[in-house]
């Protein structure tokens, strides 16, 4: 069976994702669609709007055959490390293709762009460090460095968010010497950061803003979502009384910053250049998460970077915790979150030849990476009552969602 991998967050699964699944399947002529999906917290440093199992179920009811977990140690990271974790995971599942959405819409510029990057890598890194030392944020410094080596315009344009991620996927495939073939489809109608729903294909950002702010599934949001996602969003809200956003965690973050010492804060992943002092200075003034972010943010500390710091603070993830995973060339395991019958058959086909264990729940491996996953899951469920937490945690121990 020919398999196509998708690197996703599904926060939540919307009509643009449905288009991505359908077009990727068509473009690669794949028999099986496999999504490697971020679990509780996401690449830009946000809690997922609903938990991993509700998101996985929505995807499985909309054309995905197998959903596996992108480990927490890779999910809340800059593009290159996020991509590395995803490609390592999909390589173990023996996928033939990875197909991603991009502003470019053609794979050739990414391949040629990587070859050019290889030739200019030393120059790129020199320019990157120069701009970082000037006080620019990492995204701004990267964009300027890419401009220097002519990779920030034309078809490749590494100033665009999905092109950046796509380039990181190609880079990871090449650097890991993976046999996976990259493909891309052009994003349609909505931009990655669009905050208003304008079409039936809208950004996840605009959908979350619409329903979280209004605390209901509005007609505007429903038109941008498959029925399976609407049902899963309703189910999660009825079960927990909440969709997740950062405001739910604000009191816990305040308490953590107030009670941790400067030294303890400095050990948290992402806390560098004296950020621990800035956190302490602003914590008393902040009246909401949004307000805190506004007074914390500077030219150097971007919104995304600060959000990632707050994820690591909430999960008590230190720099030392994550260091072992930056250079891994093989994941310690692959965890299944859900599958349909086609996905199940594929798993049975490849399982005996896999080089790492295939696990179904948190108790099947004692690896330190799973311990960090468990910490992230516990932190994600903090806003819920003990009874609801216990109910949600059962799925972590029960095994994958099976769609018949």
N, C-alpha and C positions, 0 to 999 in steps of 0.2 A: 504493500500500500504506500502511495506517495503522500507525504505529510508536509503541511505548511504551518510554520510557526508564526504566531502573532505576539508581540510584546505590548502588554496592555495594563490599564488600571481600572477601566470600566467604572468611572466614578461620577454618575452611573452609566451603565450600558445604554447608549442612545442610538438614534437612527443613523448617525454618522458612523458609529461602530458597526452597525448592521451592514451598511454600504461597504465598509472595509472588509468584513468577513466575506461577503458575497463576491466582491471584485477580486479579492486575493485568491479565493478558491478558483475563480474563473481564469485569472491570469496565470496561475501555477498549475492548473489542472490537477489539483490535489484531491485525494480521496478523504483525507482526515485534516481537520483544522484544530490545531493545538494552541491554546493561549497560555502564556506564562504571565501571571497576574500578580501585581503587588497586593500584599495582604492588608494589614490594618492601617498603615501609614504610607503616604505616597511621595513620589519623587520631588515634588515642590514643597515638601514639608507640611502636609495637611493630613488630618484624619479622614479616612474614607467615609463617605456620607452614610453608607450602611455596611455591615460587616462582609467579610470575604465570601461567606457561603451564600448569602442572599445575592451578591453580585455574580458569583459563579453560576448560580441557578438561572439567573436572567440570561446569561450568555449561552448556557447549554440549551435553553429553550428558544434560542435565536440563531442557531446554526453552528455554534462551536461544539466540537466533539469531546474535547478533553481540556480541563483547566488545571494547571499546576501552579504552585506558589512560587513567586519570586521572593526569596528570603529577605527578611527585614534588613540584614546587613548590606544588601545591595539596593533595596527599594528606595531608601531615603538618602540618596547620594547624587553627586554631580553626574552629568551625562555619561562620561566614559566608564565609571564604575558601575552605574546602573546597567549600561549596555553589556558590560563584561559578565555580570551575574546572569543576565537574561540569556545571552548566547551560550554560556557554559551550561545552563540548564537545558536549553533546547538541543544542544549538541548531544547530551546524554540520552535524549529521547529520539535521536536519529532522524531529525526532521531534514527534509530535502531543501526546503526554502524558508526564508524569513521574509515576510512582506510587510512593509511599513507605509504609513501615510506620510506624504511630504508635500511641501509647497512646490518642489521641483517637478515631481511626478514622473521622472525618468531616472533609471538606475545608472546610466552611463556617466553622468556628471559626478556621481558619488564615487564610482570606481576610479575615474580619472583624477578626481579631487584627492582621493587617498594616495594615489601614486605621486601626485604633485606634492602633497603634504610630506610624504616620506623623504623626498629630495630636499624639502625646505624645513624639516623638523627642527634642526638646530636653530635656524633663524627665527622660526615661530616661537620656540621656547624662550629665546633671548628677548624677543619683543614682548612676550607675555609677562615675563618677570619685570621688565622695564616699566610696563604700564601698571602692574600691581604695585610696584614701589612708588609710583606717582600717586597712589591712593585710589585708583579706579577699582571698582568691584570686579570679581572674576568674569562675569558675563561681558562687561564693557571692555575689560582688558583682552579677553579672548577675541571679541569682535574686531578690535583694532589690530591684534596680531594676525588674524585671518585676512584682514584688509591688506596688510603688509605683504602677504604671500599670495595675494589675488584670489582668495577663496571667500570673499564676502560680497560677491556680486554675480550677476548672470544666473545661469541655471542652478548652480550649487548654492549660492547665497547663504553662508553660514551665520548670517544675522537673524535668520528665521528659526523659530523654536523647533519645528518638526524636522527641518533640514539638519539642525544640529544633532538631534537624537538619531536621525537616520545615518548621518556621517559616523556617529559613535558606534552604531551597529555594524556598519561596514568595516570600520577600524578594528572592532573586537573580533570579527570573523577572520580578518586578515592576520591580526597579531596572534590569535590563538590557533592559526593554521587549521581552521575548521573547514569541513567540506560543504557547509551550508551555502546555498546560493542566495544572495540578497536580491529582492525585487521591491519595487515601490509603486504605489498608486497615488494619484494627485488628490490632495484634500479638496473637498468641494464645498462651496457656499459660505461656511462659517470659518472664522479665524480661531486659532488656538486660545487666545485670551479674550475673545469677544464676550461682552457682558450682557448683551441683549439678545433675546430670541427673535430672529428675523425670519427664519425659514423652518421647514420641517426637519432640516438638518442644522442643528445648532451646537455650539460648543458646550462641553460639560460644565464649564465655568458659568455660563449664562443659565443653564438649567438648575444648577445648585443654588445660584443666587435667587432665582425665581421662587423655588419651593421652600428653601430654608428661611428666607426673609418673610414669606407669607404663611409659613407653617402649614401649607396644604398643597395638594396636587392641583394646580390651576389648569384650566383648559389650554393655556398657552404652553405650559410645560408638557402636558399629555400629548400634544401634537408632534413633539420632538422625540418621543419615546416609544419603543415597541411595547406592546401590551404586557409582555413578560416582565419588563422593568417596572412598569406602573404597579403591577401586582406585588412585586417584591418590595418596592418602596412603601406601599400601603401596609404590607404585612409587617415590615420592620417597625414602622411607626406605631401600628396598633400594639405590637408586642412590647416595645420599649418606651413609647411616648416621646421618642427623640429621633431626629436625624442628626448625625454628628457634624459639628463644626467647632472651630477653635473656642468660641465663647463658652461652650460647655466645660472646657478644661481650665478656664481662666483662674478660678479660685485655687486650684491645685498647683498651677504654675506659680502663682503669687506666693503660696506657702513654701514651695520648694526654694525659691530664690531668697525668701526672707530667712529661712532656717539653715540653708547651706552656707558654709564658710566660703571666702573667696577662693581658697585652695581647692575645695570640693567642686565649685563651679568651674574652675579652670581645667579640671580633669575631664569635663564633659566634652564629647565629640563636637567639634565646630566652635568651641569657645577659645578664641585666640585674640591676640593683640589687645588685651585688656578689656574684652567684652564683659568679663565677670564684674568689673567695676561699674560699667554702664548699666548692667542689669540691676545691680544693687541700688544705684542712684535713682533709677526710674520706677522701681517696683511700687513705692508708696504713692507715687503720683498717679499711676495708671488706674482708670476707672472701668476699663473693659479690655478685652484682648486687642480689639481694633485700635483703641486709644494707645495702648502700650506699644504696639507695633509702630504707630505713627511717631511716637516720641523716641523710639529706639532707632528707627531707620536713619541711615546716613548714606552718603555716596559710596562708602566702603561696605557697609552692612546692608545688603539688599533684603527685600521682603522675603524672598525664597530662602536665602541663607539664614535669616533669623528664624523662620518657621522650622527649618531643619534642626537648628539648635534647640528649639522648644520641644521638638519630638524627642531628641536625645536626652534632654533634661527630664521630660516626663517619664521616659523609659529607663533613666539612669544609665545610659550607654556612654561609656568612656572611650577616649582615644585608644587606650590599650585594648579594650574589647574588640574593636574593629580592625586593628592592625593586621592580624593573621589572614584576613580575607582579601586584602588588596591585590595580592599576587597569585592567588590560587589558579591552577590550571584545570582543576576538576572539582565540581561541587561535592560535598560529603554525602549528599543524598538528594533525591528529588521527591517532593511531596505532592500527591494528588489531592486536589480540592473537590473535583467532581468530574463525572463523565457520563456519556450516553452509551448505548450499546456499541456503536461504531468505535468510540473511544476505548471501551473495554476490550474489544477484539484487538485493537492496535496494541494496547498495553500487554496483552497476553502474547502477542507476536514478538515484541521486542524485549520483554522482561528478562528472559534467560540470558540475553547477550549484553545486558547493561553492565557497565563497569562500576556502578554505585548502587546502593540500596534504593528501592522504590518504596516510599513509606506512605501510609494512609492516615496516621494520626500522630499526635505529639508524643505518645508514649513508645513509639516504635524505634526511636533512636535517642541515645543519651548525648549526642554530639553537642558541643558548646554552642554551635550555631542555632540549634533548636531551642536551647535554653534562652538565648536572646530573643528568639521568636515568641517564646512563651511570655517573657517579660513584656514585650511589645503588645501582645494580645491582652494581658492583664491591664496594662496601662490604657489601652483603647476602651476597655469596658468600665473604666473608673466611674463615668457619670451614671451608670445604671444601679438599680437597687441590688442587694445581695441575691435576691431570688431570681431576678432577670439575668444577672451575671452567671449564676449557676446554670441556668437553662441554656444560655448561649455557649458557655464553655463545654457543655456536653457534646456539641457537634465537633469540637476540636479533638475529643477523645473517641468519638464514635466512628469516624472514618469519612470517606468522601460522599458527596451527594451523588446519587445514582438516578439518572433520568431514563425511564424505560420507554 
